[in-house]
Amino acid sequence: MPQVLYDLKQRIEAEGQNVHIHYLTDSPEAISSAYTNEMFKYYPRGSFDFRPLNFTKTDEMINARKYNIRRLMKSFPQRRFISIGDTTNSMSRFPEDMNDFFPQIQCLLVRDVSATERSDWVIPDTRSFLKLDDTEYLFFRTPADLLRLSGKHLASLAPQSDGIPKTTGCFAATRKLVQAMQPDHSRWNKIKSYARMSWWNIKCAAILPIWRPNPKCPFDRIPGEAYYDGTVEPEVQLVSYMDNLPLEEFAGRSSEPDEPEENPEEDPEEDPEDEEDDPEDEEDDPEEDSDYCSCCESDDDDDEDSEYCSCSDTEDEYEDGDEEEDEDAD
């Protein structure tokens, strides 16, 4: 996923728009320094919103995502966002966010976790997506599926001089992408999920502890898990969707993120990027989420007004008033 975020960021910025990544997480503010330092070893640098430790307003702690997303949208009304999440989150929340904050939130990107995680017991309830236009969301299985998104289209989501974007949605209606799953009308997915979890618990409880982890226990089937008999759970290998790839955007450029140029006059052992931004400063400037990935500039301070609430889970992306674009760590 980090490589794909770097790629999308580069292709949107190649169209003249600034991109900022903003991460939303349920982790408490107390571990913000350790959390951000670890994240930035792999993911693009950006800003964060954590679960506030506000004991005078418990609703802000209990509904941290709802609080943070509402505050974010009200703080930056001219920016455009692309929300990135996965099916382990509350699925109804993503369409609700889009309906509440359209046209700020232009696109929902949701990863089907069950496609690659055999231990995932959740059957997502996708009924709320039926109310959206089929260009406003994209279900994907692997990060490489997102390479099909057009940087030119996403860059055009930013409001123009008249305040209206050139386009809307994740992709053009004339260039529809294959969905990893289709929304359905079933009302019983949540009940089915808990029934599956209960049955899996029974199966796993019947296995003696000396024979755990065991491939017969679905909860143990985590990629890379070493079983009691010495075998290892393999990773699920999927072929990425290749329909409607924007090949013109990849021509003549490397798929790797740009590396900082080395200065031959400087000591090669010195890293020119040694001075990292203070993670605490990053928190004051919201713009994207672990369940939200955003594309915005981060020069405005976040409004801490307690009247705001917020929501949603996943890695995301947003866009600025002149540009911009917007998962979830367990």
Secondary structure as a PSIPRED ss2 file (coil, helix, strand):
# PSIPRED VFORMAT (PSIPRED V4.0)

   1 M C   1.000  0.000  0.000
   2 P H   0.000  1.000  0.000
   3 Q H   0.000  1.000  0.000
   4 V H   0.000  1.000  0.000
   5 L H   0.000  1.000  0.000
   6 Y H   0.000  1.000  0.000
   7 D H   0.000  1.000  0.000
   8 L H   0.000  1.000  0.000
   9 K H   0.000  1.000  0.000
  10 Q H   0.000  1.000  0.000
  11 R H   0.000  1.000  0.000
  12 I H   0.000  1.000  0.000
  13 E H   0.000  1.000  0.000
  14 A C   1.000  0.000  0.000
  15 E C   1.000  0.000  0.000
  16 G C   1.000  0.000  0.000
  17 Q C   1.000  0.000  0.000
  18 N C   1.000  0.000  0.000
  19 V C   1.000  0.000  0.000
  20 H C   1.000  0.000  0.000
  21 I C   1.000  0.000  0.000
  22 H E   0.000  0.000  1.000
  23 Y E   0.000  0.000  1.000
  24 L E   0.000  0.000  1.000
  25 T E   0.000  0.000  1.000
  26 D E   0.000  0.000  1.000
  27 S E   0.000  0.000  1.000
  28 P E   0.000  0.000  1.000
  29 E H   0.000  1.000  0.000
  30 A H   0.000  1.000  0.000
  31 I H   0.000  1.000  0.000
  32 S H   0.000  1.000  0.000
  33 S H   0.000  1.000  0.000
  34 A H   0.000  1.000  0.000
  35 Y H   0.000  1.000  0.000
  36 T H   0.000  1.000  0.000
  37 N H   0.000  1.000  0.000
  38 E H   0.000  1.000  0.000
  39 M H   0.000  1.000  0.000
  40 F C   1.000  0.000  0.000
  41 K C   1.000  0.000  0.000
  42 Y C   1.000  0.000  0.000
  43 Y C   1.000  0.000  0.000
  44 P C   1.000  0.000  0.000
  45 R C   1.000  0.000  0.000
  46 G C   1.000  0.000  0.000
  47 S E   0.000  0.000  1.000
  48 F E   0.000  0.000  1.000
  49 D E   0.000  0.000  1.000
  50 F E   0.000  0.000  1.000
  51 R E   0.000  0.000  1.000
  52 P C   1.000  0.000  0.000
  53 L C   1.000  0.000  0.000
  54 N C   1.000  0.000  0.000
  55 F C   1.000  0.000  0.000
  56 T C   1.000  0.000  0.000
  57 K C   1.000  0.000  0.000
  58 T H   0.000  1.000  0.000
  59 D H   0.000  1.000  0.000
  60 E H   0.000  1.000  0.000
  61 M H   0.000  1.000  0.000
  62 I H   0.000  1.000  0.000
  63 N C   1.000  0.000  0.000
  64 A H   0.000  1.000  0.000
  65 R H   0.000  1.000  0.000
  66 K H   0.000  1.000  0.000
  67 Y H   0.000  1.000  0.000
  68 N H   0.000  1.000  0.000
  69 I H   0.000  1.000  0.000
  70 R H   0.000  1.000  0.000
  71 R H   0.000  1.000  0.000
  72 L H   0.000  1.000  0.000
  73 M H   0.000  1.000  0.000
  74 K H   0.000  1.000  0.000
  75 S H   0.000  1.000  0.000
  76 F C   1.000  0.000  0.000
  77 P C   1.000  0.000  0.000
  78 Q C   1.000  0.000  0.000
  79 R C   1.000  0.000  0.000
  80 R E   0.000  0.000  1.000
  81 F E   0.000  0.000  1.000
  82 I E   0.000  0.000  1.000
  83 S E   0.000  0.000  1.000
  84 I E   0.000  0.000  1.000
  85 G E   0.000  0.000  1.000
  86 D E   0.000  0.000  1.000
  87 T C   1.000  0.000  0.000
  88 T C   1.000  0.000  0.000
  89 N C   1.000  0.000  0.000
  90 S C   1.000  0.000  0.000
  91 M C   1.000  0.000  0.000
  92 S C   1.000  0.000  0.000
  93 R H   0.000  1.000  0.000
  94 F H   0.000  1.000  0.000
  95 P H   0.000  1.000  0.000
  96 E H   0.000  1.000  0.000
  97 D H   0.000  1.000  0.000
  98 M H   0.000  1.000  0.000
  99 N H   0.000  1.000  0.000
 100 D H   0.000  1.000  0.000
 101 F H   0.000  1.000  0.000
 102 F C   1.000  0.000  0.000
 103 P C   1.000  0.000  0.000
 104 Q C   1.000  0.000  0.000
 105 I E   0.000  0.000  1.000
 106 Q E   0.000  0.000  1.000
 107 C E   0.000  0.000  1.000
 108 L E   0.000  0.000  1.000
 109 L E   0.000  0.000  1.000
 110 V E   0.000  0.000  1.000
 111 R E   0.000  0.000  1.000
 112 D C   1.000  0.000  0.000
 113 V H   0.000  1.000  0.000
 114 S H   0.000  1.000  0.000
 115 A H   0.000  1.000  0.000
 116 T C   1.000  0.000  0.000
 117 E C   1.000  0.000  0.000
 118 R C   1.000  0.000  0.000
 119 S C   1.000  0.000  0.000
 120 D C   1.000  0.000  0.000
 121 W C   1.000  0.000  0.000
 122 V C   1.000  0.000  0.000
 123 I C   1.000  0.000  0.000
 124 P C   1.000  0.000  0.000
 125 D C   1.000  0.000  0.000
 126 T C   1.000  0.000  0.000
 127 R H   0.000  1.000  0.000
 128 S H   0.000  1.000  0.000
 129 F H   0.000  1.000  0.000
 130 L H   0.000  1.000  0.000
 131 K H   0.000  1.000  0.000
 132 L C   1.000  0.000  0.000
 133 D C   1.000  0.000  0.000
 134 D C   1.000  0.000  0.000
 135 T C   1.000  0.000  0.000
 136 E C   1.000  0.000  0.000
 137 Y E   0.000  0.000  1.000
 138 L E   0.000  0.000  1.000
 139 F E   0.000  0.000  1.000
 140 F E   0.000  0.000  1.000
 141 R C   1.000  0.000  0.000
 142 T C   1.000  0.000  0.000
 143 P H   0.000  1.000  0.000
 144 A H   0.000  1.000  0.000
 145 D H   0.000  1.000  0.000
 146 L H   0.000  1.000  0.000
 147 L H   0.000  1.000  0.000
 148 R H   0.000  1.000  0.000
 149 L C   1.000  0.000  0.000
 150 S C   1.000  0.000  0.000
 151 G H   0.000  1.000  0.000
 152 K H   0.000  1.000  0.000
 153 H H   0.000  1.000  0.000
 154 L H   0.000  1.000  0.000
 155 A H   0.000  1.000  0.000
 156 S C   1.000  0.000  0.000
 157 L C   1.000  0.000  0.000
 158 A C   1.000  0.000  0.000
 159 P E   0.000  0.000  1.000
 160 Q C   1.000  0.000  0.000
 161 S C   1.000  0.000  0.000
 162 D C   1.000  0.000  0.000
 163 G C   1.000  0.000  0.000
 164 I C   1.000  0.000  0.000
 165 P E   0.000  0.000  1.000
 166 K C   1.000  0.000  0.000
 167 T C   1.000  0.000  0.000
 168 T C   1.000  0.000  0.000
 169 G C   1.000  0.000  0.000
 170 C C   1.000  0.000  0.000
 171 F C   1.000  0.000  0.000
 172 A C   1.000  0.000  0.000
 173 A H   0.000  1.000  0.000
 174 T H   0.000  1.000  0.000
 175 R H   0.000  1.000  0.000
 176 K C   1.000  0.000  0.000
 177 L C   1.000  0.000  0.000
 178 V C   1.000  0.000  0.000
 179 Q C   1.000  0.000  0.000
 180 A C   1.000  0.000  0.000
 181 M C   1.000  0.000  0.000
 182 Q C   1.000  0.000  0.000
 183 P C   1.000  0.000  0.000
 184 D C   1.000  0.000  0.000
 185 H C   1.000  0.000  0.000
 186 S C   1.000  0.000  0.000
 187 R C   1.000  0.000  0.000
 188 W C   1.000  0.000  0.000
 189 N H   0.000  1.000  0.000
 190 K H   0.000  1.000  0.000
 191 I H   0.000  1.000  0.000
 192 K H   0.000  1.000  0.000
 193 S H   0.000  1.000  0.000
 194 Y H   0.000  1.000  0.000
 195 A H   0.000  1.000  0.000
 196 R H   0.000  1.000  0.000
 197 M H   0.000  1.000  0.000
 198 S H   0.000  1.000  0.000
 199 W H   0.000  1.000  0.000
 200 W H   0.000  1.000  0.000
 201 N H   0.000  1.000  0.000
 202 I H   0.000  1.000  0.000
 203 K H   0.000  1.000  0.000
 204 C H   0.000  1.000  0.000
 205 A H   0.000  1.000  0.000
 206 A C   1.000  0.000  0.000
 207 I C   1.000  0.000  0.000
 208 L C   1.000  0.000  0.000
 209 P H   0.000  1.000  0.000
 210 I H   0.000  1.000  0.000
 211 W H   0.000  1.000  0.000
 212 R C   1.000  0.000  0.000
 213 P C   1.000  0.000  0.000
 214 N C   1.000  0.000  0.000
 215 P C   1.000  0.000  0.000
 216 K C   1.000  0.000  0.000
 217 C C   1.000  0.000  0.000
 218 P H   0.000  1.000  0.000
 219 F H   0.000  1.000  0.000
 220 D H   0.000  1.000  0.000
 221 R C   1.000  0.000  0.000
 222 I C   1.000  0.000  0.000
 223 P C   1.000  0.000  0.000
 224 G C   1.000  0.000  0.000
 225 E C   1.000  0.000  0.000
 226 A E   0.000  0.000  1.000
 227 Y C   1.000  0.000  0.000
 228 Y C   1.000  0.000  0.000
 229 D C   1.000  0.000  0.000
 230 G C   1.000  0.000  0.000
 231 T C   1.000  0.000  0.000
 232 V E   0.000  0.000  1.000
 233 E C   1.000  0.000  0.000
 234 P C   1.000  0.000  0.000
 235 E C   1.000  0.000  0.000
 236 V C   1.000  0.000  0.000
 237 Q C   1.000  0.000  0.000
 238 L C   1.000  0.000  0.000
 239 V C   1.000  0.000  0.000
 240 S C   1.000  0.000  0.000
 241 Y C   1.000  0.000  0.000
 242 M C   1.000  0.000  0.000
 243 D C   1.000  0.000  0.000
 244 N C   1.000  0.000  0.000
 245 L C   1.000  0.000  0.000
 246 P C   1.000  0.000  0.000
 247 L H   0.000  1.000  0.000
 248 E H   0.000  1.000  0.000
 249 E H   0.000  1.000  0.000
 250 F H   0.000  1.000  0.000
 251 A C   1.000  0.000  0.000
 252 G C   1.000  0.000  0.000
 253 R C   1.000  0.000  0.000
 254 S C   1.000  0.000  0.000
 255 S C   1.000  0.000  0.000
 256 E C   1.000  0.000  0.000
 257 P C   1.000  0.000  0.000
 258 D C   1.000  0.000  0.000
 259 E C   1.000  0.000  0.000
 260 P C   1.000  0.000  0.000
 261 E C   1.000  0.000  0.000
 262 E C   1.000  0.000  0.000
 263 N C   1.000  0.000  0.000
 264 P C   1.000  0.000  0.000
 265 E C   1.000  0.000  0.000
 266 E C   1.000  0.000  0.000
 267 D C   1.000  0.000  0.000
 268 P C   1.000  0.000  0.000
 269 E C   1.000  0.000  0.000
 270 E C   1.000  0.000  0.000
 271 D C   1.000  0.000  0.000
 272 P C   1.000  0.000  0.000
 273 E C   1.000  0.000  0.000
 274 D C   1.000  0.000  0.000
 275 E C   1.000  0.000  0.000
 276 E C   1.000  0.000  0.000
 277 D C   1.000  0.000  0.000
 278 D C   1.000  0.000  0.000
 279 P H   0.000  1.000  0.000
 280 E H   0.000  1.000  0.000
 281 D H   0.000  1.000  0.000
 282 E H   0.000  1.000  0.000
 283 E H   0.000  1.000  0.000
 284 D C   1.000  0.000  0.000
 285 D C   1.000  0.000  0.000
 286 P C   1.000  0.000  0.000
 287 E C   1.000  0.000  0.000
 288 E C   1.000  0.000  0.000
 289 D C   1.000  0.000  0.000
 290 S C   1.000  0.000  0.000
 291 D C   1.000  0.000  0.000
 292 Y E   0.000  0.000  1.000
 293 C E   0.000  0.000  1.000
 294 S C   1.000  0.000  0.000
 295 C C   1.000  0.000  0.000
 296 C C   1.000  0.000  0.000
 297 E C   1.000  0.000  0.000
 298 S C   1.000  0.000  0.000
 299 D C   1.000  0.000  0.000
 300 D C   1.000  0.000  0.000
 301 D C   1.000  0.000  0.000
 302 D C   1.000  0.000  0.000
 303 D C   1.000  0.000  0.000
 304 E C   1.000  0.000  0.000
 305 D C   1.000  0.000  0.000
 306 S C   1.000  0.000  0.000
 307 E C   1.000  0.000  0.000
 308 Y C   1.000  0.000  0.000
 309 C C   1.000  0.000  0.000
 310 S C   1.000  0.000  0.000
 311 C C   1.000  0.000  0.000
 312 S C   1.000  0.000  0.000
 313 D C   1.000  0.000  0.000
 314 T C   1.000  0.000  0.000
 315 E E   0.000  0.000  1.000
 316 D E   0.000  0.000  1.000
 317 E E   0.000  0.000  1.000
 318 Y E   0.000  0.000  1.000
 319 E E   0.000  0.000  1.000
 320 D C   1.000  0.000  0.000
 321 G C   1.000  0.000  0.000
 322 D C   1.000  0.000  0.000
 323 E C   1.000  0.000  0.000
 324 E E   0.000  0.000  1.000
 325 E E   0.000  0.000  1.000
 326 D C   1.000  0.000  0.000
 327 E C   1.000  0.000  0.000
 328 D C   1.000  0.000  0.000
 329 A C   1.000  0.000  0.000
 330 D C   1.000  0.000  0.000
